[in-house]
């Protein structure tokens, strides 16, 4: 059985150029990413008013989930720790803007920026202490505190609802 990537190396090391390319061209992974992103978008329960929303894609990688957001007529900004994955997103000419950043250091966005947020196969990386100064509890707290802040009031309400149901 293959080991989970998050147990192999930190994400910025694991998703090097070779792994990023393999991940972004594997038809099974693409299929799973699309299905999960569609479900995440459904769970956001955005108003059905045909208005485009600004969505944050946390751990956006090569932009596979962002493509689902685009197909649903939403704008998106993605953040990821792997430069190699983001290089592929740029190479793919995704419509969203992509930013290099570590979600465990918090979301670097102004309060009330996003109408919602999705994250597909990324949050589990916060549970590891990949560096000597990493404290998973503090990184999770920083992440969720800043995520909550960068969502609009409606987006924050949806986050509260989803976390209460979990």
Secondary structure, DSSP 8 states (H G I E B T S, - for coil): ----GGGTS-HHHHS-HHHHHHHHH-HHHHHHHHHHHHHHHHHHT--SSS---EEEEET-TTSHHHHHHHHTT-EEEEEES-HHHHHHHHHTT-SSEEEE--GGG---S-TT-BSEEE-SS-GGGGGS--STT--HHHHHHHHHHHHHHHB-HHHHHHHHHHHHH-
